[in-house]
Amino acid sequence: MAVQPLAGFRVLKTQHCVTGSMRHVYGYNGHDVSEEMLLGVGGGVGFVYWHQQGLAPFIGGRANARGEFEPLAGRRTGVKIEPHTTASARKAEQALLEMLQEGRPVMVQCDMGYLPYFDFGDTEYHFGGHVVVVCGYDPQAREVLVADRDGLHAVSMEDLEQARGSTHQPFPPRHTWYTFDFSAKRPPTADEVRQAIAEQARGMLEPPIRNFGVPGIRKAAQRVPKWAEMMDADALRWALFNTYIFISPVGGSGGGIFRYMFSRFLREAAGVTGETRLEESEEEFRRIGERWEELGEWFRRTSEAPEPASLLGECAGRFTELAEMEEGAWGRVRR
């Protein structure tokens, strides 16, 4: 590989693109905070069911997305994190190269469908909410080095520009990049950890609209069995497979639609707060993660079945059971 990482940049195997990228930057700056802690203190776990006309339905386990998560996780770890966007590819590239020349790795948002190291076969796939860290640059080859969940990848500046400037909905990246100020870095306090847990519990139990949280899981139980009425056979297969991606580790959830990661966060939270009962919730959310994994596999199998429309009703009970499990678990962790 011609292009080399910045001196001192340590490559990590990570779970989720956002927290993994943050952990790379944090580690480079001597701030050892786990992915799970970043996810938890940023209020990053939730649920959403969203079906926008003309797009595949979206089922996800994140909360505090679209520029809210990173600054909040930063504040609770003593780091000032600012997102920057521009409509100008030239300005975005200039900012990127200036930061690399200063010896700073750069966290950027991009469309994974334009990154050459992803293989989607014959399917055109676009997701503009993907986040990576650019950690090296070769001016002669016009190549950058990108740190992703599975390691390092050389990417041409042209491919990176296309990925950063994608206009595909629903998450166009808008050339977004982030700056970090570690001058006041510190571990999160016990009160901040408690507050973060309470915020995520409230989002799951008392969401602002019924597409989110536990009501959103119940809404999915009602809507997914009707997908065949809303789309043709090819679109249905893709919607089913796309849902599998976002539930499973393939899509960067760490598996179990982020519940495994949240479970491990609760283990750390018990140590920070001295609240040993959180260890009971750790085990509860791990079991919930297993149920989500089973549901994800159901979506994958159904996407490959000869007649997927005939099987859609099977998932209603699974979603309803998960809604009940999540409602109980979030209620207990909030108390």
N, C-alpha and C positions, 0 to 999 in steps of 0.2 A: 504494500500500500504506500503510494508516494506521499500522500498528505499525512502529516503527523499531528497528534493532539497537542494542545498547549502543555508546556512543561508543568508537571504536577497534577495534571488532570487524571483522575482515577475512574476507570470504567466499572460500573456497577450493573448487576442484573436486577431489573426493577419490575414492578407489577403493573402499575398504572402510568400512562404516559405523562400526566400532569405532575403527580407527586414524584414519579421517578425522575423527571427532568428537574424538578425543584431540588430533589435530593442530590443530584449530580452537581448543581450549582452550589448548594449548601456545603457539600463535602469539599469542593474545591476551595471554598472560603473558610474552612476549618470549623464549620458548625454542624455537629453530628446530631441530626434529628432524623428519626426513622420516617419512612414513607407513611406508615400507619399513623404516627403521631401528627404528621402534616395533614393527612386526610381528616383525622378526627378534629383537631383544633380549628381547621378551616371550615368545619361544619359541612363536610363534603358528602355525607351519606344521606340518601333520600330515596324517592321513587317518583317516576313520571311516566304517564301514558299519554302520548300525543300523536294525533293523526291529522296532519295538515293536508288539505286537498292537493292532489297531484304528487304527493310524496309517500314513501313507505311509512307505515306506522312506526313510532319510536317508543321503545320500552327501555328505560334506563334507571340506574340506581344512584345517580349522582344528584347532589343538591348544590346550591350556591355556585352555579356555573356562570359562564359569560362574564368573566372579569371580577366577580365578587369573591371567589374562593381564595385566589392567590394573595391579594392584599390582607385578607382576614387571617389566613394562616401565617403570613408574615408578621402582622402586628402581635400575634400571640407567641411569636418566637423571636421578637426583637429585631425583625428585619423589615425594612421599608421596600415593598415590591410595587412597582408601577408598570401597568400595561401601556404600550404605545401603539397606535395604529396610523396608517397612512394609505392614501389611494395611489401613491407614487412608488413604483417598483424601484426606481433609481434611489429615492430617499431611503427606502428600507434597506437596500443593499449597502448604501453608504454608512448608515448607522451600524449595520452588522460588521462591516470590515473595520470600522473605527474601534469598536469594542474588542474585536479579536486582536487588533494591533496593540491595544492597551493591555492585552493579556487577560481578557475577561471572556469566559464562555457565554454564549448568548442563547437564551431560551426563546424559541419562536413557535408560533402556531402555523399549521400547514394542513393541506389536504393530502391524506395518506395515499389517495388514488394516483397522485403524480410522483410519489417517491419510488424510484426504480427498484428498490430492494424488496418491496411488497409484491407478492405474486397472487393475483386474483383470477388466474386462469383466463378464460375467454370473457369473463364478466367485467363490465366497466363499473367500478365501485368508487364512490367518493364520500369521504368524511372529513370535513374541514375543521373539526375540533381536535385534531391530533396535535400533540406538542412534543418537540424534540429539543435537544441542546446542540448547537453548532459549536464545536470545540477545536477546530483547526481549519487552516486555509492554505492552499497552494496557489499562489498567483500565476505561476507559469501554466499550470494545467487548468486553472479556473475551476478548481474543485474545493469543496468543503468536506469536513469530516463531521458526521452527525452521530450523536449518541442517542440510541433508542433503547427500548426495553430489552432487546436481545443483544446489544453490543454496538460496535462502531461500523459505520457505512460511509464510503466515499460517494458523494453526490455532486454532480456538476452544478455550477451556479445557475445554469439555464433551467435545470429540473427543479432546483430549490425555488427559483423565482416563480415558476409556474405553480408549484405547490403552495407557496405563500400568497399568491394572487388569485387563487381559485375563486370563482363566483358561484360554485354549486351550493345550493341550499340543503339543509337549513342552517349550516354553520360556516358561512364563508369566513376564511381566516383574516382577511383584510390586512395582510402583511404584519400581523401583530407580533411584537417582541416585548420583552420585559427587562427592566433594570432592577438591580438589587443593591441595597445599602446595608451592609453588615456591621456598621460601626457600633450599634447598640445591641448586638446579638445576645440572646440569653435563652435558657430553657423556658417552656411555658409554665405558668404558676398553677397551683392546685385549683384556685378559683377560676382561672381561664379554662382549664380542662372541664371542670364541672359545668361552667356556662356553655361550653361547646356541646357537651352531651345534652343539656337541657334544650338547646336550640334545635338540635337534630330531632329530638323526641317530639318537640312541639310541631316541627315541620311534617313529621309523619302522622301525628295524631290530630292536629288541628291545622291542616293546610289551607292556604288562601282560596284554592279552587279544588274541585273534586277530581281533577286529573292528577293530583299529586298525593303523595303519602299513602296511608292505608286506604283511603277512599279511592285513590288511583288504582290500587291493586284490585279492588272490587270492581272498578269500572272496566279494567282489563278482562276480568272474568266474564263480564257481560258482552264486551265488544269483540274480543278475539274470535269467539265462535261464529260471528257474523262477517268475518273478513271475506269469505267467498262471495257474499252478496255485494261487496264493494269493489272487487278487483278481478281481473281475469286470472287464468290458471298460472301463467308465468309470473305475474306480479305477486300472486299469493305465495308461490314457492320462494320468491325472493324475500318477501316480508317475513316468512317463517325462518329462513336461514339468517336474515339480518338480525332478528330477535335473538337467535342462538348466539350470534357473535357478541352482542352487547351484554348477555348474561354470563357468558363463559370467559375464561382467561384469554381467549383469542382476541377479544375486543378491548383488553386492558382493564378489566374490572378486578383482576386478581382472583377471579372465580367467584361464583355465588353472588353475582351482581353487587360486589363490594362488601358483602356481609362477612366474608372471611377476613378481609382487611380490618373492618370495624371491630371484629372479635379480638384481633390482636391489639388494636388500639386500646380496647377496654382493659386488656391485661396490663399494658403500660400505664393506663390511667389509674388503675388500682394502686400501682406503686407510687405515682405522683401524689395522689390525693389521700392515700392511706385508707381508702374505702374498700375493704376486702370483699364486700358483697358484689362489687363490679366483676369479680372473677366468676361468679355464678352467671352473670349476664354474658360474659365472654363465651362460656360453653353454650349458652342458649343461642347466641347469634351464629356460632359455628354450625349448629344443627340447622338453623334457618338457611345458612349458606349451602349446606348439603341439599336441602329441598329445592333451592333455586337451581343448583347444578342439575338436579334430576329434571326439572322443568326445562332447562336449557337443552338438555339432551333430547327431550320430547320434541322440542321445536326443530332440532336438527333432523331427527328421524322422520318427522312428519313432512318436512320439506322434501325428503327423498322418496316418500311413499307414492305408489301409483295414483292414488286418489286422495290427496291431502284434504280436500274440502270435506270429505266424509268423516274425517277424524277430529275436526276442530272442536266439537263439543266436549272431547275428553279433557280439555285443559281447564274448563270452568271450575271444576271441583278442586283442581290443583291450586289455582289462583285463590279461590275462596279459603282453602286451608291455610295458604301462606298469609293471607290478610289477617286471619285470626291469630296465627303464630306471631306475626309482626306486631299486631296491636297489643298482645299480652307482653311481649318482650320490651317494646318501647315504653309501655306503661310502667313496667317494673324498673327499668333503668332510669326513668325520670324520677320515680319515687326514691 
